[in-house]
Amino acid sequence: MNRAFLIVMDSVGIGGAPDAATFGDEGVNTMAHIAEACAAGQAEQGRSGLLRMPVLDALGLGAALHLASGARVPGLGAVPTGLWGAATEVSRGKDTPSGHWELAGVPVPWDWSYFPDTAPAFPPEIVAEVCCLAGTAGILGNCHASGTEIIERLGPEHMRSGWPICYTSADSVFQIAAHEESFGLDRLIALCEGLAPVLHARRVGRVIARPFVGQPGSFSRTANRRDFAIAPPAPTLLDWVQEAGRPTHAIGKIGDIFSHRGIGKLHKGKDDAALFDHLDRLATEAEPGSLTFANFVEFDSLYGHRRDVSGYARALEWFDTRAGEFLARLRPGDMALFTADHGNDPTWRGTEHTRERVPVLIAGNDAGSFGLCAFADVAASLATHLNIPAQGPGRSFL
């Protein structure tokens, strides 16, 4: 039986979606702006010259970029040998759950709740609930913030007071940072797990535990992050595969994003390199008829949010090399689909996600273009490849 590998390059957008202006994102283009910076010599830290992604470009990355936004950039634009197109999201968000759920066949049917960019950002009743669950007299932060910045700024006070650091962003999210030793990792996870149902009832998408270690002046976040997300409102591709009696594998934060629904085996790692090791192993070991669903988060978490163009370019080139090694391991009948969930243009203002179209690049099928599609068409197409029934609004482009 055919196998399928769905690989999400977190935040690797290819140009503003038709409604980008509604989100304040008119003019964004994660891939094009990184490639242009490389060509202009503005991304020289740890790398040099034009952006080099020969493997994904051969599958159609440059062609998809041009289709999505009209952009042609130095270093990308090979004649595609894969099946390719560009996808547009219909869910009203530019966040991780919206993108992943829709790629898995389930557009979000509601509007998410967001916290205002004010200080304080959270209503008193939410603060009171956090304090009750944490056993503290107060919280720190209570604002929109960059995670690394707020840990550096409030980490010393957090260690003195024991109060959790609570912050949010333009996404529908409530994040809690705490020191793994002075506050306790288990205590932080229990706090977030207890708070999640309260916020999910308000349509806040995720409660995220953000543990860190170190001392003032040298704090660093750890790999023990946990996301507590609302469950998808309908069965997703992962459920469809399991209902058909097939195995499913989730790499990275896929389990958290889908509230562990439809997950057969979960494969975690401390960084994207470790996650790619899992993907390589599953190219050899995954069962016939299985679905492997992977997320590579560091494009977004380490480079997009931090507006690090050189770092983003380095990560893209590293990923492209690993993608070539992975594709060489696939069997006849396998399909690997590379895509993204939203954008995070590191040249853009602010530190938030950007509303963008995403590439859809397929190895293991006929070459050619299927043009523009919807996110949900990805799930329908993977179902077609796996020869299982599809649900939801997507239409297969195979």
C-alpha positions as CSV (number, residue, x, y, z in Angstrom):
1,M,0.0,0.0,0.0
2,N,1.1,3.6,-0.7
3,R,2.6,5.7,2.2
4,A,2.2,9.4,2.6
5,F,4.4,12.0,4.3
6,L,2.9,15.4,5.1
7,I,5.7,17.8,6.0
8,V,4.9,21.3,7.3
9,M,7.7,23.9,7.1
10,D,6.3,26.2,9.8
11,S,5.8,29.8,8.5
12,V,7.4,29.3,5.1
13,G,4.9,31.5,3.2
14,I,5.2,32.6,-0.4
15,G,3.4,35.9,-0.6
16,G,0.4,37.7,0.8
17,A,-2.9,36.0,0.7
18,P,-5.7,37.8,-1.2
19,D,-7.0,39.1,2.2
20,A,-3.6,40.0,3.6
21,A,-4.5,43.7,3.9
22,T,-7.3,42.8,6.3
23,F,-4.6,41.5,8.6
24,G,-2.3,44.5,8.1
25,D,0.0,42.3,6.0
26,E,-0.3,43.7,2.5
27,G,3.2,43.4,0.9
28,V,4.5,40.4,3.0
29,N,6.4,37.6,1.3
30,T,8.5,35.4,3.6
31,M,10.3,33.4,0.9
32,A,10.8,36.3,-1.6
33,H,12.1,38.7,1.0
34,I,14.6,36.2,2.4
35,A,15.9,35.4,-1.1
36,E,16.1,39.1,-2.0
37,A,18.1,39.8,1.2
38,C,20.5,36.9,0.4
39,A,21.0,38.3,-3.1
40,A,21.7,41.7,-1.7
41,G,24.3,40.4,0.7
42,Q,22.1,41.1,3.7
43,A,22.0,37.6,5.1
44,E,25.6,36.7,5.5
45,Q,25.7,35.4,9.1
46,G,26.7,31.7,9.0
47,R,26.1,31.6,5.2
48,S,26.8,33.6,2.1
49,G,25.4,34.5,-1.3
50,L,22.2,33.6,-3.1
51,L,19.6,31.4,-1.3
52,R,20.4,27.8,-2.3
53,M,17.5,25.3,-2.1
54,P,18.0,23.1,-5.1
55,V,15.9,20.2,-3.9
56,L,12.7,22.0,-3.1
57,D,13.2,24.4,-6.0
58,A,13.3,21.4,-8.3
59,L,10.0,20.2,-6.9
60,G,8.5,23.7,-7.7
61,L,9.3,26.1,-4.9
62,G,10.3,29.0,-7.2
63,A,7.4,28.3,-9.6
64,A,5.0,28.2,-6.7
65,L,6.4,31.5,-5.4
66,H,5.8,33.1,-8.8
67,L,2.3,31.7,-9.0
68,A,1.3,32.9,-5.5
69,S,2.8,36.4,-5.7
70,G,4.2,37.1,-9.0
71,A,7.7,37.3,-7.5
72,R,10.8,36.0,-9.3
73,V,13.9,36.0,-7.1
74,P,17.6,35.2,-7.6
75,G,18.4,31.6,-6.7
76,L,14.9,30.1,-7.2
77,G,13.1,29.3,-10.4
78,A,14.2,25.9,-11.7
79,V,12.0,24.0,-14.1
80,P,10.0,21.8,-11.8
81,T,10.3,18.1,-11.8
82,G,7.6,17.6,-9.1
83,L,3.9,18.3,-8.8
84,W,3.4,21.8,-7.4
85,G,1.0,24.6,-6.7
86,A,0.1,27.2,-4.0
87,A,-2.5,27.0,-1.4
88,T,-4.8,29.7,0.1
89,E,-6.3,29.5,3.6
90,V,-10.0,30.2,4.2
91,S,-10.0,30.1,8.0
92,R,-10.0,33.5,9.6
93,G,-6.6,33.4,11.2
94,K,-2.9,33.2,10.6
95,D,-2.0,30.9,13.4
96,T,-0.7,27.4,13.9
97,P,-4.0,25.5,14.7
98,S,-5.9,27.2,11.8
99,G,-3.3,26.3,9.3
100,H,-2.7,22.8,10.4
101,W,-6.4,21.9,10.9
102,E,-7.3,23.2,7.4
103,L,-4.4,21.4,5.8
104,A,-5.8,18.3,7.5
105,G,-9.2,19.0,6.0
106,V,-11.0,21.0,8.6
107,P,-11.3,24.8,8.2
108,V,-11.9,26.6,11.5
109,P,-15.7,27.4,11.6
110,W,-15.4,30.2,14.3
111,D,-13.6,33.4,15.0
112,W,-10.8,33.0,17.5
113,S,-10.7,35.2,20.6
114,Y,-7.7,37.5,21.0
115,F,-6.4,39.6,23.8
116,P,-5.9,43.3,23.3
117,D,-2.5,44.9,22.9
118,T,-2.8,46.8,26.1
119,A,-1.3,46.5,29.6
120,P,-3.0,44.7,31.2
121,A,-4.0,42.4,28.4
122,F,-6.0,39.8,30.4
123,P,-9.3,40.3,32.1
124,P,-9.3,40.1,35.9
125,E,-11.2,36.8,36.1
126,I,-8.5,35.1,33.9
127,V,-5.7,36.5,36.1
128,A,-7.6,35.2,39.2
129,E,-7.9,31.8,37.7
130,V,-4.2,31.6,36.9
131,C,-3.3,32.7,40.5
132,C,-5.7,30.1,41.9
133,L,-4.2,27.3,39.9
134,A,-0.6,28.5,40.5
135,G,-1.1,29.2,44.2
136,T,0.4,32.7,43.8
137,A,-0.8,36.2,44.7
138,G,-0.3,37.6,41.2
139,I,1.3,37.2,37.8
140,L,4.0,39.0,35.8
141,G,3.8,40.3,32.3
142,N,0.1,40.5,31.5
143,C,0.8,42.0,28.0
144,H,1.8,41.3,24.4
145,A,5.4,40.3,24.2
146,S,8.2,38.4,22.5
147,G,8.9,35.3,24.5
148,T,12.6,35.6,24.7
149,E,12.5,39.3,25.5
150,I,10.0,39.0,28.3
151,I,11.9,36.1,29.9
152,E,15.1,38.2,29.9
153,R,13.2,41.2,31.3
154,L,11.0,39.5,33.9
155,G,13.0,36.3,34.6
156,P,14.8,37.7,37.7
157,E,11.6,39.0,39.3
158,H,9.9,35.7,38.5
159,M,12.7,33.8,40.3
160,R,12.4,36.1,43.3
161,S,8.6,36.2,43.6
162,G,7.6,32.8,42.2
163,W,4.9,34.5,40.1
164,P,4.4,33.0,36.5
165,I,5.2,35.2,33.5
166,C,2.0,35.4,31.4
167,Y,1.9,37.0,27.9
168,T,0.2,36.8,24.6
169,S,0.6,37.9,20.9
170,A,-1.4,38.7,17.8
171,D,-2.4,35.0,17.8
172,S,-5.2,33.5,19.9
173,V,-2.8,32.3,22.6
174,F,-2.1,32.5,26.3
175,Q,1.6,31.7,27.1
176,I,3.1,31.0,30.5
177,A,6.8,31.1,31.1
178,A,8.4,29.7,34.2
179,H,11.8,28.5,35.4
180,E,12.1,24.7,35.3
181,E,13.9,24.6,38.6
182,S,12.7,27.5,40.8
183,F,9.0,27.2,39.7
184,G,9.1,23.6,38.6
185,L,8.4,22.0,35.2
186,D,5.6,19.7,36.4
187,R,4.0,22.6,38.2
188,L,4.1,24.7,35.0
189,I,2.6,21.9,32.9
190,A,-0.2,21.3,35.4
191,L,-0.9,25.0,35.5
192,C,-1.3,25.2,31.7
193,E,-3.3,22.0,31.6
194,G,-5.7,23.3,34.3
195,L,-6.1,26.7,32.6
196,A,-6.7,25.3,29.1
197,P,-10.4,24.3,29.4
198,V,-11.2,27.8,30.8
199,L,-9.6,29.6,27.9
200,H,-10.8,27.1,25.3
201,A,-14.4,27.8,26.4
202,R,-13.6,31.4,25.3
203,R,-12.3,30.3,21.9
204,V,-8.7,31.0,22.8
205,G,-6.8,28.6,20.6
206,R,-3.9,27.5,22.8
207,V,-2.4,27.7,26.2
208,I,1.4,27.2,25.9
209,A,3.9,26.2,28.6
210,R,7.2,28.0,28.0
211,P,9.8,26.6,30.4
212,F,13.2,28.1,30.7
213,V,16.4,27.6,32.6
214,G,19.5,29.5,33.6
215,Q,20.3,32.6,35.6
216,P,19.7,36.3,35.1
217,G,21.5,37.5,32.0
218,S,21.7,34.0,30.6
219,F,18.2,32.5,30.4
220,S,17.3,30.0,27.7
221,R,14.1,28.3,26.8
222,T,14.1,24.5,26.8
223,A,12.6,21.8,24.6
224,N,9.9,21.0,27.2
225,R,7.4,23.3,25.6
226,R,3.8,22.0,25.7
227,D,0.8,23.3,23.7
228,F,-2.7,22.7,25.0
229,A,-4.9,23.4,22.0
230,I,-8.6,23.2,21.4
231,A,-9.6,20.0,19.7
232,P,-10.5,20.2,16.1
233,P,-14.2,20.6,15.5
234,A,-14.5,17.6,13.2
235,P,-12.5,14.6,12.2
236,T,-9.2,15.4,10.4
237,L,-7.0,13.6,8.0
238,L,-5.4,11.9,11.0
239,D,-8.8,10.5,12.1
240,W,-9.7,9.5,8.5
241,V,-6.5,7.4,8.2
242,Q,-7.1,5.7,11.6
243,E,-10.7,5.0,10.8
244,A,-9.5,3.2,7.7
245,G,-7.3,1.0,9.9
246,R,-4.0,2.6,8.9
247,P,-1.1,3.7,11.1
248,T,-0.4,7.3,11.8
249,H,2.9,9.0,13.0
250,A,3.2,12.5,14.3
251,I,6.5,14.3,14.4
252,G,7.1,17.4,16.5
253,K,4.2,19.4,17.8
254,I,1.6,17.7,15.6
255,G,0.2,15.8,18.7
256,D,-0.3,19.0,20.6
257,I,-1.9,20.9,17.7
258,F,-4.5,18.1,17.2
259,S,-5.1,17.4,20.9
260,H,-3.6,14.0,20.3
261,R,-6.6,12.9,18.2
262,G,-5.8,10.5,15.4
263,I,-2.2,10.0,16.6
264,G,-0.9,6.5,16.6
265,K,2.7,7.1,17.5
266,L,4.3,10.4,18.6
267,H,7.9,11.3,17.8
268,K,9.4,14.3,19.7
269,G,12.8,15.8,19.7
270,K,14.8,18.7,21.2
271,D,15.2,20.5,17.9
272,D,14.4,20.3,14.2
273,A,17.6,18.3,13.6
274,A,16.3,15.6,15.9
275,L,12.8,15.7,14.3
276,F,14.4,15.2,10.9
277,D,16.2,12.2,12.2
278,H,12.7,10.8,13.0
279,L,11.5,11.6,9.5
280,D,14.5,9.9,8.0
281,R,13.9,6.8,10.2
282,L,10.3,6.7,9.3
283,A,11.1,6.8,5.6
284,T,12.6,3.4,6.2
285,E,10.4,2.1,9.0
286,A,6.9,3.5,8.5
287,E,4.3,0.8,7.7
288,P,2.6,0.3,4.3
289,G,-0.4,2.5,4.0
290,S,0.7,4.8,6.8
291,L,0.5,8.6,7.2
292,T,3.5,10.5,8.7
293,F,2.6,14.1,9.6
294,A,5.6,16.3,10.6
295,N,6.0,19.9,11.7
296,F,9.4,21.7,11.7
297,V,8.9,24.7,13.9
298,E,12.3,26.5,14.1
299,F,11.8,28.5,10.9
300,D,9.0,30.2,12.9
301,S,10.1,30.1,16.5
302,L,13.8,30.8,16.2
303,Y,14.0,33.0,13.1
304,G,10.6,34.4,12.0
305,H,9.5,35.8,15.3
306,R,13.0,37.1,16.1
307,R,13.2,38.7,12.6
308,D,16.5,36.9,11.9
309,V,16.9,36.9,8.1
310,S,20.3,35.2,8.1
311,G,19.1,32.5,10.6
312,Y,16.0,31.8,8.5
313,A,18.0,31.5,5.3
314,R,20.5,29.1,7.1
315,A,17.6,27.0,8.3
316,L,16.0,26.9,4.8
317,E,19.3,25.7,3.2
318,W,19.8,23.1,6.0
319,F,16.3,21.8,5.5
320,D,16.7,21.6,1.8
321,T,19.8,19.4,2.2
322,R,18.0,17.1,4.6
323,A,15.0,17.0,2.3
324,G,17.2,15.6,-0.5
325,E,18.5,12.9,1.8
326,F,15.0,12.0,3.0
327,L,13.6,11.8,-0.5
328,A,16.4,9.4,-1.5
329,R,15.0,7.0,1.2
330,L,11.5,6.8,-0.1
331,R,10.0,3.7,-1.7
332,P,8.1,3.4,-5.0
333,G,4.5,4.4,-4.3
334,D,5.4,6.8,-1.5
335,M,4.3,10.5,-1.7
336,A,6.0,13.3,0.2
337,L,4.1,16.7,0.3
338,F,6.0,19.8,1.6
339,T,3.9,22.8,2.6
340,A,3.5,25.5,5.3
341,D,0.8,26.7,7.7
342,H,1.2,30.5,7.4
343,G,4.0,33.1,6.9
344,N,6.4,34.8,9.2
345,D,8.2,37.4,7.1
346,P,11.4,38.2,9.0
347,T,11.7,41.5,7.1
348,W,8.2,42.6,8.2
349,R,7.3,45.0,11.0
350,G,6.5,43.5,14.4
351,T,7.2,40.0,15.5
352,E,4.1,38.1,14.5
353,H,2.9,35.6,11.8
354,T,2.0,37.0,8.4
355,R,-1.1,36.1,6.3
356,E,0.3,34.3,3.3
357,R,-0.3,31.7,0.7
358,V,1.9,28.6,1.1
359,P,3.7,26.2,-1.3
360,V,2.5,22.7,-2.0
361,L,5.4,20.6,-3.4
362,I,4.9,16.9,-4.1
363,A,7.5,14.2,-4.7
364,G,6.5,10.8,-5.8
365,N,3.8,11.8,-8.3
366,D,3.6,13.1,-11.9
367,A,5.3,16.4,-12.6
368,G,3.2,19.5,-13.4
369,S,1.2,22.3,-11.8
370,F,-2.3,22.1,-10.4
371,G,-2.3,25.9,-9.9
372,L,-3.9,27.5,-6.9
373,C,-5.8,25.4,-4.4
374,A,-7.3,25.5,-0.9
375,F,-5.5,24.3,2.2
376,A,-8.2,21.6,2.6
377,D,-7.3,20.2,-0.8
378,V,-4.1,18.9,0.7
379,A,-6.0,16.5,2.9
380,A,-8.3,15.4,0.2
381,S,-5.3,14.7,-2.1
382,L,-3.4,12.7,0.5
383,A,-6.6,10.7,1.1
384,T,-6.7,9.9,-2.6
385,H,-3.1,8.8,-2.6
386,L,-3.8,6.5,0.4
387,N,-7.0,5.3,-1.2
388,I,-9.1,6.1,1.8
389,P,-12.4,8.1,2.0
390,A,-12.0,11.9,2.4
391,Q,-14.3,14.1,4.4
392,G,-14.7,17.9,4.6
393,P,-14.7,20.5,1.8
394,G,-11.3,19.7,0.1
395,R,-11.0,18.5,-3.4
396,S,-8.1,16.3,-4.6
397,F,-5.7,17.8,-7.1
398,L,-4.2,14.4,-7.9
